[in-house]
Amino acid sequence: MIIAWLILILSIAMLVFYCQTVCQSILRREFEHRYVEQVVRASCLEFPEMKQAIELRGVDRDFKWYQMGLRCDFLTLNYLLRKSSARGGSYSWELRLLMIYFRAVYLWMLVSHALELREARAILRLTEILDYLANVAGQRIYHRSKAPATVESE
């Protein structure tokens, strides 16, 4: 029975490690143009300000500001990605995996704050994910606006 539990725990640990590695490789993807600035300005997102605040001063503001700002930015980007999708609101497997990864890191941020551990690393990871999602949303919006309009004949 103990060996079965050890195999289960080891399998779960390997799955988590594999998913994290895949997510990190997705986040390293380069875009031909940075769309983040336009999306942040247009949608009034706060994650770049959070990233800058943590890099300069650490977690110096109220934790609720980080918690609500990250959640609201994620929901906003989720909406933009759904509406800008060419496939009628469906996501690619990469975006689905990143959204699950965001939720897992967000949960880890809440747990680390409750246990009084360093939550700054989790917040920086969340801003990295939001940066990627904003790039994808901006790229989709840009390419949809540049697509030729189809005219239906009567």
SULBELWO-V842084 format. One record per helix or strand. SS is the DSSP state (A for helix, B for strand). FROM is the first residue (numbers start at 0). TO is the last residue. Records with the same first field share a line. If there is no record, write none. Layout:
# SULBELWO-V842084
SS=FROM-TO  FROM-TO
This chain:
# SULBELWO-V842084
A=1-26  35-42  46-56  62-83  92-113  119-145
